[in-house]
Amino acid sequence: MIRLNLERWPAALVLLLLSILCTAAAGAETGSLVGVVRGPGGVGLPGATVTAHPADDHSATSVVSGESGAFRIDDLEPGTYTVGGAIHGFHPTSAEGVTVDSGRVARVELSLSVATFRDTMQVDSRSPHDSLEASELRESTARDLGEALAGKPGVWKVRKGGIANDVIVRGYSEDDLTMLIDGARVAGACPNRMDPPAFHLDFAEVDRVEIGPTTARMAAQGSLGGIVNVVTKKPGTGLKADASLVAGSWDMINPSATISYGTGRFAVLGGISHRSSQPYEDGSGALFTEGANYQSSVDGVDAYDINSYWTRLYFEPAKGHELHLSYARQESDDVLYPTLMMDAAYDDTDRLVAGYRWDSETGFLHAVRATAYVTQVDHWMVDALRTTATVAPRGWSMGTQANTRIIGGTAEGDMGPVTVGLEAYTRNWNAWTEMAGMGYMRQHSIPDVDMDVLGLSARWSHALAQRTRIEIGGRIDRVSTTADPSKANTALYYAYHGVESTSRTDTEPSFSLRIAHEFSNEFSLTAGLSRTVRSPDPRERYFGLRRMGGDWVGNPGLNPPKATGAELGLTWSTGSAVVTATAWADRVDGYVLVYRQQRINMVPGVMNTSAQSYTNVDANIRGASLDASMALSSRVSLAGSATYLRGTQDPIPALGIFSTNLPEMPPLTGRLAARWQNTKFFAEAEAVGSASQTKVNEDLNEAATPGWGIVNLKTGYSSGRWRLQLIAANIFNRTYHEHFSYLRNPYRSGYIINEPGRNLSVTFGWTY
């Protein structure tokens, strides 16, 4: 294994990188060319190579686009140019006849389309969204998708250990968000959210991640706070391969390889990856297992050990028809979660997805898309490594076996300006828990619950004018949730909520209205209204666990939360700068809140007088974000972002809910980066920080969090098929933690985990 000791590291490297960043090319009596490279949905593509070819066939000039896809080419001789853009995974494109005058700045926009087999999942192609591209993943120290997404404006993570970070988007988390992988729903099995959906795939699978805004929720049932849609890599034509080896501090190692072959009508892809690491140290030098209740024998145990395998098959049986089939498996062993009472002994995932797409250039029905899938997770978690297990008869004092399976499908048809959709799926979730303190009596904490969903949707898009488009969408969903009466702990339901129900059916409509207007080529506006609904999940309604000192129980009477939201977005793209400002406000009727419920009925065997449970409260979530990037020269660019969020709730004194602050709301956060880059080499300095969070929920003993700030450095070199990258994160070795107490699970340990201290990672890559 590789161990990188960063107790002392050369300050000369810092000075070298900073000096490079301060170097900019000076312009002469020539012209300049600026613009933006965009991908699907208008998202800016960083890392694209932009080349200006003069009409007289003299040597071309190339640069690389920065964040938001912005680029600038200085010192161009006056004349006419063909400007091309290219990036791996997209069709190259070009704009011809671009005139560059002396002392003037010409502007051009380049739009790239996906170069591989066509996507089979469309969230909402006309709605603006943020995205995370594969090129950005390569420049990240993140160990999983949740951690990587946290670098985007309005997105945060919840850390529980060295991996398996959960995602928060604009204040929404857990089941308020829908996560799709190639159109397939994936859910974690653990009742304490140990394994969130973002955990169940590997980085090397990912081509891009689309983060849908709060007014683009119509594509999937239950998307109260938005959609995170993962698009995996698809094979192109010919033989292609990509291999990389990432090694870093604390014996982190991550080799991966993908190979594909395709003809005009057939393509196949396969990949493999391994990820493992020792527990990391925080800025004070303490391992993240210190301070938690681990036994001393935990020394030398991996923080995680994960192997992943995947394959994709694409076939075009006839013109306009496409079939695809994919399978992926992830095997996770011995994942440590110090913020929780247990760790994962194993957590295995299977994903099987089949899709069909048909396009026609004639006729009223001009496109059909369909996806069918099966996803399942098998998970065993136990406290065998904790001090609580030292005298337990079985070697562990608490263990939970959890399984979940989703079988479902979607179908969409485009009929002129109208798209009609059908979504159907069934999720089974089953979990049992045994504890030494209860004589290892088996309790069905998730009592074999079936959640059956049928949804119908339609959206209509129309151009009101040359620069104005309107889109109206609606859907209605019927959700039936049924627990096994022989396994459900109805005694707990009755003791704390006065009901014994084990089934519930919700039928609710949703709608969205959005309008997009381009005032000019540089300035555009989007505005939207929406109403979305989700049904409470099986844990929130039917969880049941008797515990010494305090029970944990679901609430069968929970109502579906309903969010009515408004959003306004402005994008200004001028010169080599791209600025996006977004503001949103949601009123959530029936937000699902954790609270302390008093026992209201005497029931034999229920000894505690109160339990942690769930109830509905009315809440407001509002916020704003600013994201900007600018190419200062052909080589130097700046980028920055900031997001502010505020969540409040209406108190219910009768239930002991007095606080006006929603729990687990992130504070003001920001990022600033400076980058020097040419077609082979880049260097970047990045500062990331957060304000303190004092607006906390006192009812749940949520703790305030101090502000923090760190600096990261990145540098890399690529030549031909090879690439090398070095990242130094948290270079000043700050000790800090982010503001998420993770109150929404039944097994939290109360331990606050700090973020990693100074750490280094090196990546070697090869592409064919």
Secondary structure as GFF3:
##gff-version 3
##sequence-region A 1 768
A	DSSP	alpha_helix	11	21	.	.	.	ID=ss1
A	DSSP	beta_strand	31	38	.	.	.	ID=ss2
A	DSSP	three_ten_helix	40	42	.	.	.	ID=ss3
A	DSSP	beta_strand	49	54	.	.	.	ID=ss4
A	DSSP	beta_strand	61	64	.	.	.	ID=ss5
A	DSSP	three_ten_helix	67	69	.	.	.	ID=ss6
A	DSSP	beta_strand	70	76	.	.	.	ID=ss7
A	DSSP	beta_strand	79	86	.	.	.	ID=ss8
A	DSSP	beta_strand	93	100	.	.	.	ID=ss9
A	DSSP	beta_strand	105	111	.	.	.	ID=ss10
A	DSSP	beta_strand	130	133	.	.	.	ID=ss11
A	DSSP	alpha_helix	134	138	.	.	.	ID=ss12
A	DSSP	alpha_helix	145	149	.	.	.	ID=ss13
A	DSSP	beta_strand	155	158	.	.	.	ID=ss14
A	DSSP	beta_strand	166	169	.	.	.	ID=ss15
A	DSSP	beta_strand	172	173	.	.	.	ID=ss16
A	DSSP	three_ten_helix	174	176	.	.	.	ID=ss17
A	DSSP	beta_strand	178	181	.	.	.	ID=ss18
A	DSSP	beta_strand	184	185	.	.	.	ID=ss19
A	DSSP	three_ten_helix	197	199	.	.	.	ID=ss20
A	DSSP	three_ten_helix	203	205	.	.	.	ID=ss21
A	DSSP	beta_strand	206	212	.	.	.	ID=ss22
A	DSSP	beta_strand	227	232	.	.	.	ID=ss23
A	DSSP	beta_strand	238	248	.	.	.	ID=ss24
A	DSSP	beta_strand	252	262	.	.	.	ID=ss25
A	DSSP	beta_strand	266	277	.	.	.	ID=ss26
A	DSSP	three_ten_helix	296	298	.	.	.	ID=ss27
A	DSSP	beta_strand	304	315	.	.	.	ID=ss28
A	DSSP	beta_strand	321	335	.	.	.	ID=ss29
A	DSSP	beta_strand	343	359	.	.	.	ID=ss30
A	DSSP	beta_strand	365	382	.	.	.	ID=ss31
A	DSSP	three_ten_helix	387	389	.	.	.	ID=ss32
A	DSSP	beta_strand	398	415	.	.	.	ID=ss33
A	DSSP	beta_strand	418	435	.	.	.	ID=ss34
A	DSSP	three_ten_helix	436	438	.	.	.	ID=ss35
A	DSSP	beta_strand	443	465	.	.	.	ID=ss36
A	DSSP	beta_strand	468	482	.	.	.	ID=ss37
A	DSSP	alpha_helix	490	497	.	.	.	ID=ss38
A	DSSP	beta_strand	503	518	.	.	.	ID=ss39
A	DSSP	beta_strand	523	533	.	.	.	ID=ss40
A	DSSP	alpha_helix	538	542	.	.	.	ID=ss41
A	DSSP	beta_strand	544	545	.	.	.	ID=ss42
A	DSSP	beta_strand	551	553	.	.	.	ID=ss43
A	DSSP	beta_strand	562	574	.	.	.	ID=ss44
A	DSSP	beta_strand	577	598	.	.	.	ID=ss45
A	DSSP	beta_strand	610	631	.	.	.	ID=ss46
A	DSSP	beta_strand	636	649	.	.	.	ID=ss47
A	DSSP	three_ten_helix	653	655	.	.	.	ID=ss48
A	DSSP	beta_strand	669	677	.	.	.	ID=ss49
A	DSSP	beta_strand	681	690	.	.	.	ID=ss50
A	DSSP	three_ten_helix	698	700	.	.	.	ID=ss51
A	DSSP	beta_strand	708	719	.	.	.	ID=ss52
A	DSSP	beta_strand	722	729	.	.	.	ID=ss53
A	DSSP	beta_strand	759	767	.	.	.	ID=ss54
###
